[in-house]
Amino acid sequence: MSRADGDVRAGAYPRAGAYPRAELLVLRDFLKETEQGNAVAAVVTGTAASGKSELLHAFGQQCGEAEATVLSALCVEAEKDLPLTALFQLFRGPALSEDLRAKAADLLTRAERTGLTGRPSTHLMLDLLELVRELAARRPVVVLVDDFHHVDTPSLHWLMFLMRRMRTMNVLIVLTESLSAKQTLPLLGAEYLRLPHCRRIRLKPLGRDEVARFVPPGQDDTLVQGLHELSGGNPLLAQALLEDLRASGVPLAPETRPIPGDHYCQAVAACLQRGDQDTRTLAGVLAVLGKGETVCLAVRVAGMDQRTAGRAITLLHQVGLLDAGRFRHPMTVTAVLADVPVPERARLHERAAVLLHHDGASALEVARHLVAADRAERPWAVPVLRTAAELAKVDNQTSFAVQCLKLACRSCGDEALEIEMVTQLAGLEWRNNPAIGAVHTDHLYEIFLAGHLPVRAAAILVRFLLWHGRTGEAGEVLDKLAVMEPSADDRTEAELRITRLFILCSYPVLRDKLPAPAAKDRVPAQSFDPNVQAAMALSRIVTNGPDDDAIASAENVLKSIQLGDTMVESVRSALFALIYADRLDKAVPWCELLQQEAADCDAPSWQAVFAAARAEMALRQGDLVTAEKQAKAALTFITPQSWGVAVGVPLATLCLAAVGMGKFEEAAAHINQPVPASMLQTRFGLHYLRARGRLYLETDRVHAALGDFVLCGELSKSWDFDLPVLVPWRGDTAEAYLRLGMPEKAKSLLDEQLAKLAGSTSHVRGISLRLKAKIAEPQKRPELLREAVKIFQAGGIRLELARALGDLSRAHYTLAESGRARTVARQAWHIAKGCHAEVICRDLRLDGTADEGKPVSTTADIAASGVERELIESLSEAERRVAGLASLGHTNRAIASKLYITVSTVEQHLTRVYRKLDVNRRRDLPSWLQVSVVNSA
């Protein structure tokens, strides 16, 4: 098959005319010499799979076309001990007449019966020689013996006998011998080297131009170059790569590159199987050790002498598997490893670890082999593994650090050291998945129950237990800590201090169980430990409200800390300290930077924690889309179950973002996910309760919302967390009371909230002012709302700004300031639209298809559009407002809440509207009435 055919036959070279090797021409010249009466004996040598058999096959075909008599045999290693096997093949070929075949068979059969194992008798060799001479008298005889290094002994002796006596005969002998096999025929080598008519042909790897002849026409150099690089010029590997390319289904196109696959792996295995044991052994060792190790180490691990190893390395390069001492492709390693039994791999890795340790290699190098061997029985192994775990942790190789510590724990005989490593393991596993880290938490808890857990580990255990909502067990550990001997160790005291602060600001139900602080801990002095600083900053803001010192401490932590397993909770504390202090201008840049660091470290738990913090920031800024995206990411990096009790924060943020965008069903799906029962005993539960209450409020389940808000307030007060910056439960409760037509109760709560925010520019103060404006006299509303607008504008709180502007528009309309009302309403609509706050937009626009450039229409605009002026003017302003809300689908109670009138008044207005417009029910109300919504006060 020629190259012009556009394909290559599976497992073979292209056929005559396209055969890539120049050596075929050399053999044809030998044939011409034979035809002229000059006998030639040629030995073709090459590495395994270098194309010797294909060359012999192609030449045999050409000999047949030249009408030469071809005698051929294929020697196989498994038949090497079967006498006369090669000779039987040679003299049974179709090129012999029946008489000659019968004569040869008779000679060989009689010799076989004698039990021949060595040199044949002289009579047999002469008789067979005469048969060849008889054939050569008629036409040239070509004897082809493939894989001659596997020839049986009697056949070898006869072929040597023929080579010495063929000079006067028209005979060409071509033998192929593999360089990959050890030299087993020294006599043959000596024989043909001294005979003048003997020639040697060495097959070298295919050149780039020769490989190009395998490739269909029309391809650029990319495919050819890739084939040559990955095969090393080995034709078997090159053909296998083409087969894998076909199997992949990738169409041939410019810049197509080979894709090593199953065919390539099979070809690699075939190359090794055709070689000797030393070559296979060294290839296996190189594959087991991996690309990071040198050939010198592989030779030492294999236990080979330099001469044997040098020969094996040379052959592996020649066969195309190695390039500069490295396997050419990862799939090459995969193929080689397939033939190395798992126990043998472990043994080799262990031997490599021993040699590297004795050579003074780094702990990481040694540990990689110990982990691969899954053995750490040497006295030095555990210290090496611990050091390697620390180095891997710094280099963000978390999985490897975990493997090192797990192996060290299994091999450690020191209980105190094992406890320390299990504690480290819990933190490392938490980085990837807190649910997995819970296994180590269980282990530590068992050690605690046995009475063997030291104070420092117990303090850390409390935090792990609390994360997973195991409050009761954490309480047991705290009870024990309260009576344990205090430690003078600074690290231990720091862990105790962090745990105390951790509980104070997030798990207040356990405050009574806190162990007494050390004397130095009773003084609120600044700590140089960033973990302590962060915990103190959050605790101070949650319990006492924002202050400059706490904010500065949180910032200092973020400036100085390096992200690590023991630091993540501290970083989160610092971020939420800034969030609760309403310093989003500082919190957002830090959080985004930390998100990038966590992504670079490939630490899902870290990414989840920072995504949740960023979502809360975006929500407070009014960026609902970012809040939703980040909250979903937080619950994707790790599952809600892995979040433990802290899941309340991302779930709450996700729910509130969905509520703001009018996605009430989605919000309900988020907030109704199963959560740990103990979550409501934590700070995170306050976020959750508030979000659920807001969902209830926006879906007209006001009493259910009021229940959540009141519970949120009761918990906040009982825990001394009663700060609007944390959860503004008073404002939420006041809004619920307004919906229920109870303005006095609402006013009382708003006054309390404003008193707590005296002098503050917090966005919560702006919300309080906006809500208070709903109760105030119409003339006082714009002033309160303008103050709220200033607060939201200064803080960049766009969602609340849209709400405040919407209320300001309604206030202006109530005061008959229609021009101002329209202008402010348009501002509100654009801001709300930018926030994707569909609930606000719905209340500000005519319908869902309103032009964004002109979202709000007035009654006069409607009349100018053709609606009869008489109908419009027949309704009072109050009737238009009530009818507008009713046409949007609001219930009578919801309308009463929005307009601060009684349900009975709503019913009376609707009765008069139905009569004036001559309709019988809500669904019959004309759509132009919806414009009244924007003008309701």
N, C-alpha and C positions, 0 to 999 in steps of 0.2 A: 504494500500500500504506500503510495507516494504522499509526500507532504501536501501535494495539490489536492488530494482527496479531502483535506480539511479535518482529519481525525487521526487518532493513534490507536492501534489495536490494544485492548486491555492486556496488561502484563507482558507486552512484547514490543520490540523495536518496530518502527516502520519497515516494510518489506524491501526487497531488492530494489536498488536504485535510490532508496532514501536512507539506507543504513548509514548511521552517522560516523562509524569508525573508519579511519584510514587503514587500520590493520587488515581489513578485508582485502584491500588492494595488494598488500604485502603477501598474503596467502595465495592470491591469484597468481602472483609472480612466481611463487614456489611451485605452483601447479604447472606453469609453463616450463619451468626448468625440468620438472619431472617428465613432461611430454617430450622433452629433448634428450631424455636418457640420463638426466642427472638426479639421482635420488636426494631427497631432502627429509630431514626429521626436525620438526619444530615443536618447541614447548612454549605454550602461551600461559603466562603467569599473571596473576592479578588478585586483588583482594576479593572477599566474598561479595557477590552481587555486582561485580564490576563489569559484567557482560561477556564473560568467557563462553558460557553456554550459547548465548545468542550469536556470538561470533562464529562458533563452530557450526551452529544450525544454518546460519546464512551461507557459510562457505560450503557446507555439504550440499545445499540446494544448487549452488553454482557448479559444483563438481558434477552433479547429476546432469545438469544441462550441458556440460562439456563432454558427456559420454564417458566419464571416468568411472571405474568400479569403486563404489564407496562401501567400506566396511566400518561400521560404527558400534560404539559401546559406551554405556553410561555406568560409571562406577559409583556405588553407594556405600556409605560407611557401614550400614547394617549388614551388607553382604561381603564385607572385606575378608571375613574368615571362611567364605564358601569358595573352595578351590575351583579354578577354571571359569569362574562366572563371566569375566570379561571376554575370554576366548569363545565361549559358547555364543555370546552376543555377536561377536565379530563374524563368525562363520555360519550364522543362521540368517544373515541379512538377505533381502530380496535381490541384491545384485548378483548373487551366486546362482549358478544353475543347480537343478535338483541333484544332479550327480555329485557335484562338488559339496553341496550342503550335506548330502548323505554320507559322503566319505569323511568329511570333517567331523560330523556328529559321531560316526563310528569310532574315530580315533580318540575323540575327547571322552566319549562314554567309557571306552576301555580304560583310559587313564584314570578316570574318576573312580572306577571300580577298585583300582589298586589302593585307594585311600591316599591319593597324592595330596601332600600339603606343602611341599617345598619345591625345589627345582624339578621340572619335568624331565623325563628321560630324554636322552639325545635322539632316540628314534622318533619320539613324538614331535620334538621341536623341528627335526629335519623334515618329517612328513608334512607338517603344517607349513614349513617354509616352502616346500615344493608346490603346495597348493597356491601360495601367493605368487611364486615364480610363474606358474602356469597362467594365472590370471593376468599378471603383468606383461606376459608375452603378447597378449591380445590388445590390451589398452592400459593406460595408467591406473594404478591402484592407489586409492586414498584411504588411509587408516585413521579414523577419528576416535579418540578416546577422551571422553569428558570426565572431569574430576579424577584425574589419574592418581592423585594422592590417596584415593581410596581403593586402588586396584588390589586384587588378591595376589598372593605371592607367586603361584605358578604362572599366571598371566603376565606378571611383571617380568619374570625371567625369560619367557618366550619373546616378549616385545623387545627386551634388551638384546636377545639373540638375533632378532630380525634387524635391529638398528645396526648391528656390527656387520651384517652380511648383505645389506640392501644397496650398496654403492653401485652395483652393476645392474640394478633392477629399476624399472620405471615405477617406483614406489614413493609416495609422500605420506609421512606420518605426522599427524598433528595431535598433540596431547595438551590438555589444559590442567593446570595445577594452581591451587589456591595458596596465596601467601598468608592467608588467615590461619591455615593449619600449620602445625609444627612440622618441621622437615622429617618425614618418615622414610624417605627414599634416598638416603645418601649415596647408595651405589649408582642409582640412576643419574644423579647429579654429576658424579665423577665420570660416568660413562659418556653422557652426551656432550659434556664440556670438552672432551679430548677428541671427539670425532669431527672431522672437518666438514662433513655434510650436515651437522646438527646446528640448528639456529634457535635463538631464544627471543621471544616477543613479550615485552612487559606492557600490560594494559594499564594506562594511567586514567585518572578520573576524566570524565568528559569535559571538554572546554565549553565556554559559553556558546560558541557558534555551533558546536555539536548538539548541545541541549536545545538550541533554537530549532533544530530539525524535528523535534517532537511536537512543536507548537503549531496549531493551525495558522494558515496565512492571515494577514490583516491585523495581527496583534502588535502592539508596541513593545518596547524593550522591558516594560515593567514586569510582565509575566515571565519572560525569559530570565531576567535577572533574579526574580524571586525563586524560580525553579532551581537555578544554578546555586544560589546561596543556601537554600534549605536542603538541597540534595548533596551538595559538595561534589557534584559531577558524577554521583552514583546513578546509573541509569534506572536501577530498580526503584530507588527512592523518587527519582524524577517522574517516572511513570505512575507511581502510587499517588504522588501529589496531584497529577492530572486527573486521576480517577476520583480523588476526593473532591476536586473542583467540580467535576461532572455531577457527582453525587449530591453536592451542596445545592444544586439547582441555580447557582449564580451564573447568569449569562456572561459569555466572554465579551469583554468590552475593553476599551482603552483603560490602562491603569489597573486592570484586574490583577490581583495577587493570589498566589496559591494559598489554599486553606488546609493545613494538615489535619487529617482525620483518621478514621479507622484503617483505610488502605495504607496510609503512611505508617501507622503503628505496626501493622502486620509486616510491612516491608522492613522496618527496623528490626523486628523480632527475627525475621528471616535472615537478615545480615548477621546477627549475632549467633544464630543457631548454626550457621555454616562455618563459624570460626571455631577457635579452640577454647578450652575451658578457661585459660588464663585471661584471654580477651574478654570473655563473658563476665568473669569475676570482677575484673577491674572496671568494666562498664557499669556493673551493678553497684559497686562501691561509689563510683562517681555520682551516679544517680541518687543513691541514698543520702550522700553527704550534702548534695545540693550545690547550687551555683556559687555559694559564698566560699567554698573550700577549694584549696589548691590541689593540683595533681599530686604534689609531693605527699600531702596528708593522705590522699586516697591510696597511694602506693604503700604507705606505712600501715594504714588500716587493713589493707588486703594482705599484708605480710609477705610481699613479693621482693625478690632480689632486684637490683636495679636493671640488670640485663633483660630479665623476663618482662619487667614492667615497661621498660623502654620500648621493647618490641610490641607489646600490647597497645601502648599509647600510639605508636606509629601506625599500627593497623587501624585503630579506631579513627584516626585522622584520615587515613587513606580511603577507608570505606565510606567516609562522608558523614559520620555521626558527630565527630568533634571538630571544632574550629578554635584554634588557639587555646586548647585545653578545656573548652566549655562545650556542652551540648548545643547544637545549632538551634534548637527550638524546645519550648516546654513540653511539647507532645513527644519529643524524643525521650525525655526523661520519663514521661508516663509509660511509654512503651517498654523501656528498659526495666522500670520498677515492677512491671507486671510479672516478670520472671523471677523476682526476688521475694522469697517467702517472708511473711511478716516477722516471724521469730528471728530470721537472719538479719532483717533490717534493724531490729532492736539491738542485736548483738553488735552490729557494725557501728551504730550510733553511740553505744556505750563505749566501745573501744576508741572512737574518735574523741569522745569527751575526756577520757583518761589521758590520751596523748596530748590534747590541747591544754588540759590543766597542767600537766607536767611541763609543757612548753611555756607556761605563763601567759596563755591567751586570756582575753577579756572574759568577764563573767557571762556576758551575753552570748559569746561564741560557745562557751562550754555548756551553758544552760540550754541552748537550742538542741544540742544533741542529747542531753539528759532528758529533756521533755519528750523528744522524739522516741527515745528508748523506753520512756516511762519507768525509769529506774534511777534511784538516788541512794544507793546502798553504801557508797564510799563515805568515809568520815567527813570529807570536805564538801560533799554534794549540797547539803542543806544551806550552809553559808553562801555558797556560790549562787544557788537558786534565789535566795533572799536578795542578794545584791543585784542579780539580774532583774528581779521583779521591780526594784526601785528604779533601775536605769530604764527599763521598758516603760514604766509608768511616766517618767519624765519625758520620754520620747513618744508618748501617746500610743504605745503599743499595749493597749489595755488587755486584749485577749491573751497575749503572750504572758503578761505579768500575772494574770489569773492562773494560767497553766503552771507557771513556776511556783506560785504559792500553794496551789493544790497539791502538787507533787511533793513540795517541801513539808506540808502538813502531814501527808501520809507517811513520810519517812522520818519525821522528827520524833525524838524520844524525850524531849524536854517539854513538860506540860505548859510552863509559863510562856515559852517561846511559841508553842502551838497556838495558845490563846491570842497572842499578839498577832500572829499571822492570820488567824481566822477573822479577827477584827479588821485587818487590812483587806482581807478577801471580801468581806461584806461591803466595804466601801467601794472597792473596785467593781464588784458585780453590780452595785447600785448604779454605777456610771452607765452601764448598758441597759440594765433592766432591774428595777427595784424588786420585782416579783422574784427574780432569781436570787437576789441578795437576801431575800427573806429566809432562804434555806440556811444561810450562815447565821442569820439572826436566831433561828431555832437552835442551832448548835451552841451559840453563845448562851442562850437562855438555859439550855440543859446544863451547861457548865456552871451557870449561876445557881441553879437548883441544887447542884452537887456541892456547892459551897467553895468552889475553886476560882471564882472570877474576881480578879483584882479590881480596885476602885476605879481606875482609869477606864478599863474595858467596860465596867458596869455603867459608867456615865455615858459612854458612847452607845451601849446597848439600849439605854432608855430612849435615846433619840430614834434609833432604828425601830423600836417597838411602837413608838408614838406615830411615826410616819405611817405604819401599817394599821393604825387604829386600835392597837392592842393596849388600851389604856389600863386595864386591870393588871396585866403582867408588868407594865411599866411601873404601876403603883407598888407592886411587890418589890421590884428592884430598888425603888426609891426608899421604901421602908427599911430595906437592908442597908442602903447607903447611909441612912440617918444614924445608924449605930456602928458603922464601920470606923476603924481608926483613921483619922484624917492623915493625909499624906503631905510630906514636906516637898514632894516632887512638883516642880513648877508645871510640868506637862499635865500631871494628874489634876492639879488645882485648876488649870486652865480649862480642861474638859468639864470639870464639875461646874465651873462658873458659866461656861457656855450652855450647859444643860439647864442650869437654873434659869438663865435669861430666856432660853428657848421655850421653857415651860411658861414663864411669866407672860410672854407676849403671844403665845399661840395655844397653849393647853392649860388654861387657868383652873380647870377643875382639879388639877394636881398640885396646886400651889401649897396646900397644907402639908403635902408629903415631902416638900423640898428639904434636903439636909441643910443644917445650919452652915452658913458660909464661913470660911476662914476669916481670921481677924482682918487681914489685909483686904478681903473682899467686901467687908462692911463699909469701907470708905469708897465713895463713888469716884475714885481717882481714875484718870485715863489709863487704859491698858495699852501696851505696845503690841499686843497680840491682835491682829486684824479680825480674827474670829470673834474675840470678845468685844472689840469695838463695834462690829456690825450688829451683834446681838444686843448690845447696850443701846445703840442708836434706835433700833426698831422698838425695843421695850419702852424707852423713854417717850417716843412719839405716840405709841399705842396707848400708854397709860396716862401721860401728862399733856399730850398734844405737841405740835411742832415747836421746836426752838432752834436757834442758830447753831448751838453746840452739837445737837444731835444730827442736824443736816450736815454740818462740817465733818463729823465723824464718819457718816455714811459715805461722803465723797472721798475722804481719805482712804477708806477701805478700798473703794473702787479704783483709786489711783495707784495704790501700793500693792494690791494683792495679785498673786499669780494663780491662775485657775488650776485647781487640783481637787482631788476627791474630798479632802477635808474642808475645802474652801467653798464649795458650791452653795451650801446652805447659808453661809455667811454672806456671800455675794447676793443671794436672793434676799436676805434680810436687809442688806444695804439698799437694794433697789426698791423694796417695798417701803422702807423708811422714807425714801424720796417721794414715792407715789403718795403715801398718806400725808406727807408734808406739802402736797400740791406743787412739788418742784419737778414737773414733767419736763421742763426745759433742760434740766440736768439729767434726769433719769433716762430719757429716750436715747440720747447719743451713747451713753454707757451701755445700755441694754443691747443696742444694735451691734456695738463692738464685741460684746460678750457673746452674742449669737454667732458672729463670724468665727470667733475663737472656738466655740463649742463645735461648730461644723467642721473646722479644721482638725479638731481632735477626734472627730467621729464618735462623739459621746451622746447617744440618744437621750439619756436622762437630763443631761445638762441642756441640750437643745430644747427639751420639753419645758424645763423650768424657766428658761429665759423667754421662750415663746409665750408662756402663760403671763409672765410679767409684761412683755411687750403688748400683749392683747389688752391687759388691764389699762395700760397707758393709753392705747389707741381709743379704748372705750371712753375714758375720761376726757379725751380730746375731742370726742364726737366723730372719730373716724371709724364708722361702723364696719366698713368693708375690711379694713386692716385688722380690726378687733376680731371679726369672725374668722378671717384667714389664719391669724396667729393662734387663736384659741383652738381651732381645728387641728393646726399643726401640733400644738401642745398635747392633744389627745391622740395624735397619730405617732409621734416619736416614741411614746410609751402608751400602753393601753390605760383606760380609766381604772382598771383594777390595780395596775402598777403604781398609779398615782396615790393610792391609799387615801387618807382623809384629806389631803391637800387637793384632791380632785374638785373640791367645792369651788375653788377660784376659777379654773378654766371653764368649768361647766356654767358657772354664774355669768362669766363674761360672754360666753357663747350664747347663752339664753338672752341676755340683755341686748346684745347686738342684733339678734334675730327679732326681738320685740321691736326695737327701734326701726327696723326695716319692714315691719309689718308681716314678718314670717312667723305667725303665731303657732302654726302647727309644728314647724321646725323647732321653735323655742320650747314647746311642750315636750317634744321628743327628747331634746337635750336635757331638760331639767328633770324628766321622769326616769332617767337612767338610774339603775341601782347604785346606791352609795353606801359607804360604811355607816352603821348606826351611830358610831362614836363621833362622826364628823360634826354633828351639832353640838358637841362639847368643845369645839375648837374655834379659833378665830376664822378659819376657812368656812365654817358653817354659817357665820354671819353673812358672808358674801352670798352664799347659796340661798339662805332664807330671803334676803332682799330681792334677789333675782326672781325667785319663784313668786314673791309678792307682786313685783312689777308686772309679771306675766298675767297674774290673776287680775290685777287692776286694769290692764289694757284690754282684757277680754271680758270686762263687766262682771267679774266675780269679786265684787268689792269686799264682801264680808270675809271671803277666804284670804284676800290680800291683806285685810286689816289684821287677821289672825297672825299671819307671818310677820308683819311689821311690828306688832305688839310683842310677839315672842322675841324678835330680834332685839327690841328695846330692853326687855326684861333681862335677857342674857347679857347684853352689853353693860347694863347697870350693875348686875350682880358680879360681873367679872372686873369691874372698874375699867372697862373698855368704852365708856360712854363718851365717845368723841365723834362729832360729825364727820371728821376727816376719814375715819375708818368706815363707818356705815351710817349714812344720814337717815336713820330710822324715823326720827321725828318728822322730817319733811315728808317722807313717804306716808307715814300715818296721817299727817295733816291732809295730804292729798286725798287719801281714802275717805276721811271725814267730810271733805268738801263734796266728794261724789255722793255721799249719803245725806247731803243737805244739813251738815252739822258744823257750820262755820265757826262757832265759838270754840269748840274743842280744837279745831284746826288752828285757830289764831293762838291759843294758849301754847300749843306745841311749837309753832313757828317762832313765837317770842322766846321760848326757852332755847331753841336752836340758835337764834340770832344772838342771844346773850352769851352762849358758849363760844360764838364766833366773833365776839366784840373785837374790833380793830383788825380783823382778818380780811384778807382779800381772796380767801379760798373760793373755789367755784361753788362749794356748798352754800356759802353765804349768798352768792348770786341766785342759786335755786330757791333759797328761803325767801329772798326778796321778790322773786317772780311769783311764788305761791302766795305771799302776803298781799301782793297787788290784786289778786283775785277777790280778796275779802274787803279790800280798802274801798273808800268812796271813789266814784268814777274820776273825780278831779285829781285825786292823789295817785292814781294808778300809773300814769306816764312817768312821774318822778321816780317811783320805786323801780319801774321796769328799765328806765334809762340807766339807773345805777347798776342794775343787774347786767345790762348789756355791756357797760364799761368793764365790769369784772370779767365777763366771758371773753370780750375782745382782748383784754390784756393777757389773759391766760391762754388764748388760742383754743378755747372750749367751744368748738363750732356747733355742735349739736344743741347744747343748751342756749347758745346764742340764737339759733334758729327758733327755738321755743319762745325765748324772751321777745324776739322781734315780732313773732306771730301774735303774742299777747299784747304787745305794744300797738300793733296795727288795730286790733280789736278795741283797745282802749281809746285810740284816736277816733275810731268810727263812733263809739259810744258818745263821744264829745262832739259829734257832728263835724269832725275834721277829716272828711273823706279823702282829700288829696294826700294828706300825710298817711292816712290809713293804707291807700293803694301803694304808695311808694315803699313804705316799710314792709308791707305784705310781700311785695315782689322781692325785696332783699331777703326776707325770711325764706321764701320759697327756693330761691337760688342756693342759699346756704344749705337748706335741708336736702335739696336735690343732690348737692355735692357730697353730702353725708350718706346718701341713699336712705334717708329717713322717710320712708313712704308714709308712715302714720302722720307725720307733720305735714308732708306735701298734700296728703288727702284732705286735711282740714283747711288747707290754704288754696286749693285750686278748684276750678269748676267741676272737672271730671278727670278721668284717667288719661284723656287724650288732649289735655290743654296744651296750648303752645308754650314751650319753655320760655320764649321771649316775653310772653304776656300771660302769666299763670293765673292772674286774679282778675275777675270781671266784677263790675258793680251792677246794681239793679238798673241803673240808667243804660249801661251797655247792653243789657239783655233787652230792654224795651226798644233800643235802637235797632236791634236785630229782628224785630217783627213781632215780639210778644205783645199782646194787647196791654196798653198802658193802664186801662181801666182795672184789669185783674190785679196788676201790681199794686196800684194805688188803693185797691179795696182792702189790702191787708195792712195791719199795723206793723210797726217795726218788730215788736215782740212776736207777733204771729209769723212773720217772715223767718225769724231766727228759729223758732220751734219747728216750723214746717220744713225749713232747710235741713235741719238735723234729722228729722223724721224721714225725709226723702233719701238720706244717706244710710238709713237702716238702723239708727240708734233707737234703743228702747226708751220708754217714757222716763224710767228712772235715770238712765244715762243722760238724757236731755236735761232733766232737772238738775243733775249734778253739774253738768257743764255750764248751765245758765244760772245756777244758784237760786232756783225757785223750787216750789213743791211739785210733787207728781200731779197733784190735783190741778194745779195751774196749767201744767203741760196739757193735761186732758182737755181742759176748757179751751185753750188756744186751738188745739187740733180740731175740736168740734166746730168752732167758728170757721176755721180754714176749709174744712170739708164742705161746709155749707156755701161759703163764698165762691169756691172753685168748682162746686157741683161735682164732687167726687165722694166715693163711699169708703175708701180705705187707703192705707199708706202707699201701696204699690201704684195707685193711680195718680199720685202727686206728680206734677210736671218737674222735669229735671232742672229747669232754670231756677227752682227754689233752692238748689244746693248752694248757690252763691251766698245765701244768708249765713252759711256756716262761718265764713271768714269775718263776718261782722258781729258775731255774737260776743257778748262781753263776758 
